[in-house]
Amino acid sequence: MQEITMDHRDRLILALSALVNAEREAREALQDAVAAGVFSPEMRMGLADRSARTLSDDDMDAARAFVLPVRSTIRLDT
C-alpha cells in the first residue's frame, strides 16, 4: 500500500472529520442517556437550551466518506 503524505489542508480536513465523529458519538450517548431517564427535568431543560446543530447527518456522512480512503495510509509531516 502506498504511503500518503498530508499537507496542512489535509490534516485540517482529517481533524474536522474527527470533530464531526466525536459530535455524533456525543449526541448518540446523550440521546441514550435521555431515553434511559438519567437526567432530571431541570437538566433536560438545560440541554434543550443548547444551540441547534449546524451539520446534518448527510453532511457528517459525506465528511466521513471523504477521509475514509486516506485514513489507513496517513503519515503526518512534522
Z-matrix of the N, CA and C atoms (Angstrom, degrees):
N
C 1 1.446
C 2 1.529 1 108.73
N 3 1.339 2 116.30 1 136.05
C 4 1.460 3 121.32 2 -178.67
C 5 1.523 4 110.75 3 -77.00
N 6 1.325 5 115.47 4 136.78
C 7 1.463 6 120.95 5 178.48
C 8 1.525 7 109.06 6 -83.23
N 9 1.318 8 117.07 7 137.75
C 10 1.456 9 122.75 8 -178.63
C 11 1.521 10 109.34 9 -108.13
N 12 1.332 11 115.91 10 130.66
C 13 1.452 12 121.42 11 175.02
C 14 1.521 13 107.95 12 -94.94
N 15 1.319 14 116.11 13 131.98
C 16 1.464 15 120.70 14 -176.14
C 17 1.525 16 110.45 15 -105.86
N 18 1.339 17 115.88 16 140.75
C 19 1.454 18 119.66 17 173.33
C 20 1.536 19 108.63 18 -95.58
N 21 1.327 20 116.48 19 -174.03
C 22 1.469 21 121.05 20 -176.38
C 23 1.526 22 112.24 21 -61.80
N 24 1.323 23 117.46 22 -37.62
C 25 1.473 24 119.94 23 179.55
C 26 1.518 25 111.12 24 -65.83
N 27 1.330 26 116.13 25 -42.41
C 28 1.465 27 119.88 26 178.94
C 29 1.519 28 110.99 27 -62.38
N 30 1.332 29 116.16 28 -41.52
C 31 1.463 30 119.88 29 179.12
C 32 1.516 31 111.05 30 -65.59
N 33 1.338 32 116.98 31 -36.95
C 34 1.461 33 120.33 32 176.79
C 35 1.519 34 110.85 33 -63.28
N 36 1.318 35 116.61 34 -44.53
C 37 1.465 36 120.52 35 178.88
C 38 1.523 37 109.96 36 -61.04
N 39 1.313 38 117.18 37 -43.49
C 40 1.468 39 120.95 38 179.64
C 41 1.528 40 110.79 39 -64.26
N 42 1.329 41 117.14 40 -41.87
C 43 1.467 42 120.81 41 178.94
C 44 1.518 43 110.98 42 -64.90
N 45 1.325 44 117.57 43 -41.71
C 46 1.463 45 120.53 44 178.12
C 47 1.522 46 110.99 45 -64.66
N 48 1.309 47 116.65 46 -36.92
C 49 1.459 48 120.29 47 176.18
C 50 1.525 49 110.86 48 -62.84
N 51 1.332 50 116.73 49 -41.11
C 52 1.463 51 120.35 50 177.80
C 53 1.525 52 110.99 51 -63.33
N 54 1.337 53 116.60 52 -39.44
C 55 1.471 54 119.90 53 176.87
C 56 1.519 55 111.48 54 -63.35
N 57 1.323 56 116.26 55 -41.62
C 58 1.466 57 120.92 56 178.83
C 59 1.526 58 109.82 57 -61.89
N 60 1.328 59 116.50 58 -44.58
C 61 1.467 60 120.24 59 179.34
C 62 1.530 61 111.17 60 -63.90
N 63 1.324 62 117.06 61 -41.49
C 64 1.463 63 120.40 62 178.67
C 65 1.521 64 111.12 63 -64.45
N 66 1.325 65 116.67 64 -38.73
C 67 1.470 66 120.09 65 178.48
C 68 1.527 67 110.51 66 -64.20
N 69 1.318 68 116.09 67 -40.80
C 70 1.466 69 120.21 68 179.06
C 71 1.525 70 110.66 69 -63.97
N 72 1.338 71 117.06 70 -45.02
C 73 1.463 72 120.36 71 179.77
C 74 1.525 73 111.29 72 -63.87
N 75 1.338 74 116.81 73 -40.70
C 76 1.468 75 120.51 74 178.72
C 77 1.525 76 110.57 75 -64.30
N 78 1.320 77 116.65 76 -42.16
C 79 1.465 78 120.37 77 179.50
C 80 1.527 79 111.08 78 -63.34
N 81 1.329 80 116.39 79 -43.14
C 82 1.465 81 119.92 80 179.15
C 83 1.529 82 111.18 81 -64.70
N 84 1.335 83 117.20 82 -40.32
C 85 1.464 84 120.62 83 177.77
C 86 1.521 85 110.83 84 -64.68
N 87 1.312 86 116.49 85 -39.86
C 88 1.458 87 120.88 86 177.63
C 89 1.529 88 110.81 87 -64.08
N 90 1.317 89 116.92 88 -43.55
C 91 1.461 90 120.59 89 178.07
C 92 1.532 91 110.74 90 -61.35
N 93 1.327 92 117.16 91 -41.73
C 94 1.467 93 120.76 92 177.82
C 95 1.527 94 111.05 93 -62.74
N 96 1.323 95 116.48 94 -42.28
C 97 1.463 96 120.59 95 -179.35
C 98 1.523 97 110.85 96 -66.02
N 99 1.322 98 116.72 97 -41.58
C 100 1.469 99 119.83 98 177.85
C 101 1.525 100 110.11 99 -64.10
N 102 1.322 101 117.01 100 -43.42
C 103 1.471 102 120.92 101 179.64
C 104 1.526 103 111.65 102 -63.50
N 105 1.338 104 116.85 103 -31.37
C 106 1.460 105 120.85 104 179.90
C 107 1.530 106 112.21 105 -81.31
N 108 1.331 107 116.17 106 -7.70
C 109 1.462 108 119.81 107 176.79
C 110 1.510 109 115.10 108 76.09
N 111 1.321 110 117.83 109 29.74
C 112 1.467 111 120.14 110 -177.36
C 113 1.527 112 113.44 111 -86.47
N 114 1.327 113 117.84 112 -5.15
C 115 1.458 114 121.57 113 -179.73
C 116 1.518 115 111.26 114 -105.05
N 117 1.321 116 115.54 115 141.26
C 118 1.457 117 120.49 116 174.94
C 119 1.535 118 108.61 117 -72.95
N 120 1.327 119 117.69 118 163.50
C 121 1.475 120 119.71 119 177.22
C 122 1.532 121 111.94 120 -57.29
N 123 1.323 122 117.60 121 -36.00
C 124 1.457 123 120.49 122 179.61
C 125 1.525 124 111.54 123 -65.26
N 126 1.325 125 115.52 124 -41.02
C 127 1.464 126 119.41 125 178.87
C 128 1.525 127 110.63 126 -66.83
N 129 1.326 128 116.91 127 -39.84
C 130 1.471 129 119.56 128 177.97
C 131 1.513 130 111.01 129 -61.73
N 132 1.323 131 117.61 130 -39.51
C 133 1.465 132 120.69 131 178.18
C 134 1.534 133 110.39 132 -65.19
N 135 1.307 134 116.55 133 -39.89
C 136 1.460 135 119.92 134 177.74
C 137 1.518 136 112.06 135 -63.51
N 138 1.316 137 116.01 136 -39.79
C 139 1.458 138 120.11 137 177.64
C 140 1.518 139 111.45 138 -67.09
N 141 1.310 140 116.66 139 -34.98
C 142 1.462 141 120.64 140 -179.77
C 143 1.526 142 111.33 141 -66.64
N 144 1.317 143 117.77 142 -24.34
C 145 1.458 144 121.39 143 -179.74
C 146 1.521 145 113.35 144 -80.28
N 147 1.329 146 117.48 145 -7.44
C 148 1.469 147 120.34 146 179.06
C 149 1.523 148 110.04 147 -62.89
N 150 1.325 149 116.37 148 154.09
C 151 1.465 150 120.13 149 179.59
C 152 1.529 151 110.33 150 -66.78
N 153 1.310 152 114.67 151 152.37
C 154 1.464 153 120.96 152 -178.44
C 155 1.519 154 110.91 153 -72.73
N 156 1.297 155 115.46 154 152.95
C 157 1.465 156 121.06 155 176.63
C 158 1.518 157 110.16 156 -66.50
N 159 1.313 158 115.19 157 147.74
C 160 1.459 159 119.61 158 178.46
C 161 1.520 160 112.11 159 -105.88
N 162 1.318 161 117.89 160 -10.94
C 163 1.456 162 121.82 161 178.84
C 164 1.521 163 110.01 162 -109.83
N 165 1.310 164 116.35 163 138.33
C 166 1.462 165 120.65 164 176.35
C 167 1.528 166 109.23 165 -88.64
N 168 1.308 167 116.31 166 169.28
C 169 1.465 168 120.28 167 175.74
C 170 1.525 169 110.19 168 -61.45
N 171 1.332 170 117.31 169 -36.25
C 172 1.464 171 120.48 170 177.55
C 173 1.522 172 111.34 171 -62.84
N 174 1.341 173 116.99 172 -40.03
C 175 1.464 174 120.75 173 177.09
C 176 1.521 175 110.62 174 -61.13
N 177 1.322 176 116.80 175 -44.97
C 178 1.463 177 120.80 176 -178.29
C 179 1.523 178 110.89 177 -67.43
N 180 1.337 179 117.30 178 -39.35
C 181 1.462 180 120.03 179 177.58
C 182 1.525 181 111.05 180 -64.02
N 183 1.330 182 117.32 181 -39.34
C 184 1.462 183 121.07 182 179.07
C 185 1.526 184 110.52 183 -65.59
N 186 1.331 185 117.39 184 -40.74
C 187 1.471 186 120.49 185 178.59
C 188 1.519 187 110.41 186 -64.50
N 189 1.313 188 116.96 187 -42.67
C 190 1.470 189 120.61 188 179.02
C 191 1.527 190 110.71 189 -63.39
N 192 1.319 191 117.45 190 -44.05
C 193 1.464 192 121.23 191 -179.97
C 194 1.528 193 111.38 192 -64.58
N 195 1.334 194 116.28 193 -32.82
C 196 1.458 195 120.82 194 -178.92
C 197 1.520 196 111.84 195 -66.17
N 198 1.329 197 118.05 196 -40.86
C 199 1.466 198 120.21 197 -176.14
C 200 1.520 199 113.30 198 -93.87
N 201 1.301 200 118.43 199 -12.75
C 202 1.462 201 121.19 200 -176.65
C 203 1.528 202 113.32 201 -56.16
N 204 1.338 203 120.36 202 -43.78
C 205 1.470 204 118.84 203 -177.42
C 206 1.528 205 114.64 204 -63.33
N 207 1.328 206 118.76 205 -25.80
C 208 1.466 207 119.52 206 -176.96
C 209 1.512 208 113.69 207 -101.61
N 210 1.299 209 118.34 208 -9.30
C 211 1.475 210 120.73 209 -175.17
C 212 1.515 211 113.60 210 -57.23
N 213 1.316 212 117.61 211 -40.29
C 214 1.467 213 119.80 212 -173.63
C 215 1.530 214 113.16 213 -81.78
N 216 1.320 215 118.00 214 -8.81
C 217 1.464 216 120.08 215 -176.01
C 218 1.519 217 112.54 216 -122.75
N 219 1.311 218 117.05 217 30.04
C 220 1.454 219 121.54 218 -173.20
C 221 1.521 220 112.07 219 -87.44
N 222 1.326 221 115.15 220 134.97
C 223 1.458 222 122.53 221 169.41
C 224 1.519 223 105.49 222 -132.01
N 225 1.306 224 116.75 223 114.89
C 226 1.461 225 120.65 224 -177.87
C 227 1.516 226 110.86 225 -80.03
N 228 1.355 227 115.58 226 135.20
C 229 1.463 228 121.19 227 174.07
C 230 1.510 229 108.01 228 -76.02
N 231 1.304 230 117.79 229 141.13
C 232 1.460 231 120.74 230 176.77
C 233 1.497 232 111.24 231 -117.22
